[in-house]
Amino acid sequence: MRLDPQLPVLITLAWLTALVPATAQIVPVSQARSVSAEAKAEILGNWDWNQDAASAPDYSPFLAEVDPLTVIVSGSELVFAQGVARQDSVIGSFVVSASGAASSSTTLLPIVEKRGIAAAESMFDLVFSVPDLSTASLVGLVDTQAIVTGGASVPLLANELFLYDVSNDLLLFQTLTNDEFFSWNGLLDPGIYRLFASADSFAEQWSSPLNARTVVGISSYELEFTLATVPIPESSTVFGAAALGLICGCTWWIRRRARLD
């Protein structure tokens, strides 16, 4: 019987393919990424209101900013209010990155009754699956800043960021309303996971008969999530090399028999 000389080569390629580990991947399941903001200004019961929002339609990079502004001027009286929300996020096969911020600001001059309100939110929400045992890294920061003058009320600022194991109902990492850099590393089993981040800012200010008042509040987040294949144990590598040597020996023997036949 004459054997196909290419058969040993095909066997070798098939075995080598089996030895190559599957590449870890971030497989998106759902996403909700958005920015929204609004601003309201009032003088003696007369309101001006403006709002704006944007959301990601799919998994492509999302870069958006909304900045609605309201200004009421009545003689020497003025109310200024503005909300600003932004986000820059990318969902890749191996790396997910996102940065977002929400700010609210109001300025009121004294004397007559007036009011300013501003609010903003930047939200990143990704549900994804991991098909293979993988190593994961999550690094970034959350931050809040406030500027207050003339005895104005302190703005309400909040940020949240977490990584959640949906398949096992387990919170892997979380940081809440804080100013900090963070770093987390761990193993992810095959399953479904959720990565969430948000920044919120809200400022509401009433006029003072004595002082002009200004308030600015900013909340923000930055994150980078990276996935990588778990390295093959050393024993498996040695076994693979030995098996490959055996296949090469068999290949030489089969080809030699084929020439003799």
C-alpha positions in Angstrom: 0.0 0.0 0.0 1.4 3.4 -1.0 0.6 6.2 1.5 0.1 9.8 0.5 3.4 11.6 1.3 1.5 14.7 2.4 -0.5 12.7 5.0 2.2 13.0 7.8 2.5 16.7 7.1 -1.3 17.2 7.5 -1.2 15.2 10.7 1.6 17.4 12.1 -0.2 20.6 11.2 -3.4 19.3 12.9 -1.5 18.4 16.0 0.3 21.8 16.1 -3.1 23.6 15.7 -4.4 21.6 18.7 -1.4 22.7 20.8 -1.9 26.5 20.1 -4.1 28.0 22.9 -7.3 29.8 22.0 -6.9 33.6 22.1 -8.8 35.3 24.8 -11.4 37.7 23.5 -13.9 40.2 24.8 -17.1 39.2 23.1 -19.7 42.0 23.4 -23.3 41.0 24.5 -24.9 44.4 25.0 -23.8 48.0 25.5 -25.4 51.3 26.8 -23.1 54.3 26.5 -24.6 57.8 26.8 -24.1 61.4 27.8 -26.8 63.8 28.9 -27.1 67.2 30.5 -29.6 69.9 31.2 -29.6 73.5 32.5 -32.4 75.7 33.9 -32.3 79.4 34.8 -35.0 81.5 36.5 -35.5 85.2 37.3 -38.7 86.2 39.2 -40.6 83.1 38.0 -39.5 83.3 34.4 -37.7 80.0 33.3 -35.3 79.2 30.5 -34.5 75.5 30.1 -32.2 73.6 27.7 -31.1 69.9 27.5 -29.2 67.6 25.2 -28.2 63.9 25.1 -26.3 61.4 22.9 -25.9 57.7 22.9 -23.8 55.1 21.1 -25.8 53.2 18.4 -23.5 50.2 18.3 -20.1 48.9 19.4 -18.0 51.3 17.4 -15.9 54.0 19.2 -18.1 56.5 20.9 -16.9 60.1 21.2 -19.5 62.6 22.3 -20.0 65.8 24.3 -23.2 67.7 25.1 -23.2 71.2 26.8 -26.6 72.8 27.1 -26.5 76.4 28.3 -29.1 78.8 29.6 -28.7 82.5 30.3 -31.3 84.9 31.5 -30.6 88.6 31.6 -33.1 91.1 33.0 -31.6 94.6 33.3 -28.6 94.2 35.6 -29.8 90.8 36.7 -28.2 87.6 35.3 -28.5 83.8 35.8 -26.1 81.5 34.1 -26.4 77.7 34.2 -24.7 75.0 32.1 -24.4 71.2 32.2 -21.6 69.4 30.3 -21.2 65.7 29.8 -18.6 63.9 27.7 -17.4 60.4 26.9 -14.6 58.8 24.8 -14.8 55.0 24.8 -13.6 52.2 22.6 -14.6 48.5 22.8 -12.0 46.3 21.3 -11.4 42.5 21.2 -8.7 42.6 23.8 -8.9 46.1 25.4 -11.8 48.3 26.5 -11.0 51.9 27.4 -13.3 54.7 28.5 -13.1 58.2 30.0 -16.1 60.3 30.9 -16.9 63.5 32.9 -20.0 65.3 34.0 -20.0 69.0 35.2 -22.6 71.4 36.3 -22.1 75.1 36.9 -24.3 78.1 37.8 -23.7 81.8 38.4 -26.2 84.2 40.0 -25.9 87.9 40.7 -27.5 89.3 43.9 -30.6 91.4 44.7 -33.7 89.9 43.1 -35.0 86.3 43.4 -33.4 84.0 41.0 -32.4 80.3 40.6 -30.0 78.2 38.6 -29.9 74.4 38.1 -27.5 72.3 36.1 -27.1 68.5 35.9 -25.0 66.1 33.8 -24.3 62.4 33.5 -21.8 60.2 31.5 -22.5 56.5 31.6 -20.6 53.5 30.3 -22.2 50.0 30.5 -20.9 46.9 28.7 -21.9 43.3 29.1 -19.5 40.9 27.5 -18.6 37.2 27.5 -15.3 35.5 27.9 -15.0 32.2 26.1 -11.7 31.0 27.7 -10.0 31.1 31.0 -8.2 34.5 30.9 -6.2 37.0 32.9 -7.8 40.4 33.3 -6.5 43.8 34.3 -8.6 46.9 35.2 -6.8 50.2 35.9 -7.9 53.8 36.0 -9.1 56.6 38.3 -12.2 58.3 39.6 -12.2 62.0 40.6 -14.5 64.8 41.9 -13.8 68.5 42.1 -15.9 71.4 43.3 -15.4 75.2 43.2 -17.8 77.3 45.3 -17.8 81.1 45.8 -20.0 83.6 47.6 -21.4 81.0 50.0 -23.0 78.9 47.3 -24.3 75.4 48.0 -21.8 72.6 47.4 -22.8 70.6 44.3 -23.7 66.9 44.4 -21.1 64.8 42.8 -21.0 61.0 42.4 -19.0 58.4 40.4 -19.2 54.6 40.3 -17.2 51.9 38.6 -17.4 48.2 39.0 -16.7 44.8 37.3 -19.3 42.2 37.9 -19.4 38.4 37.3 -22.9 37.9 35.9 -22.6 34.2 35.5 -21.8 33.6 39.2 -23.6 36.7 40.7 -20.3 38.0 42.1 -18.9 41.5 42.4 -15.2 41.4 41.5 -14.3 45.1 41.9 -16.0 48.3 42.8 -15.2 51.9 43.7 -17.8 54.5 44.7 -17.7 58.3 44.8 -14.1 58.7 45.5 -10.9 60.4 44.3 -8.4 57.6 43.7 -6.3 55.6 41.2 -7.2 52.0 41.2 -5.7 48.7 39.9 -7.2 45.2 39.9 -5.9 42.0 38.4 -7.5 38.5 38.4 -8.5 35.4 36.6 -11.8 35.2 34.7 -13.5 31.9 34.0 -15.5 31.5 30.8 -18.8 33.3 31.4 -20.7 36.6 31.2 -19.4 39.8 32.8 -20.4 43.5 33.2 -18.2 46.5 33.2 -19.9 49.7 34.4 -18.8 53.3 35.0 -20.7 56.5 35.6 -20.1 60.2 36.6 -22.9 62.5 37.8 -23.0 66.1 38.7 -25.8 68.3 40.0 -25.8 72.0 41.1 -28.7 74.0 42.4 -28.3 77.6 43.6 -30.6 80.3 44.9 -29.8 84.0 44.8 -28.4 85.8 47.8 -29.3 89.5 48.6 -25.7 90.1 49.5 -23.3 88.1 47.3 -23.0 87.0 43.7 -22.6 83.2 43.8 -20.9 80.7 41.6 -20.7 76.9 41.8 -18.9 74.4 39.6 -18.9 70.7 40.2 -17.0 68.0 38.1 -17.1 64.2 38.4 -15.1 62.0 36.2 -13.7 58.5 35.5 -11.1 56.8 33.4 -10.6 53.0 32.9 -8.7 50.5 30.8 -9.7 46.8 30.9 -7.4 44.3 29.3 -7.9 40.6 28.6 -5.2 38.0 27.9 -4.9 34.2 27.5 -3.8 32.3 30.5 -0.3 30.9 29.6 0.1 27.2 28.9 1.6 25.4 31.9 5.2 24.4 31.4 4.4 20.7 31.6 2.0 21.0 28.7 4.8 22.7 26.7 7.2 19.9 27.3 4.5 17.3 26.4 3.8 19.2 23.2 7.5 19.3 22.2 7.9 15.5 22.9 4.7 14.8 20.9 6.0 16.9 18.0 9.3 15.0 18.0 7.4 11.7 17.9 5.3 12.9 14.9 8.4 14.1 13.1 10.0 10.6 13.6 6.8 8.9 12.3 6.8 11.2 9.4 10.3 10.2 8.4 9.5 6.5 8.8 6.3 6.7 6.7 8.0 8.6 4.0 10.9 6.1 3.9 8.4 3.1 3.7 6.5 5.0 0.9 9.8 5.3 -1.2 10.6 1.6 -0.6 7.1 0.6 -1.8 
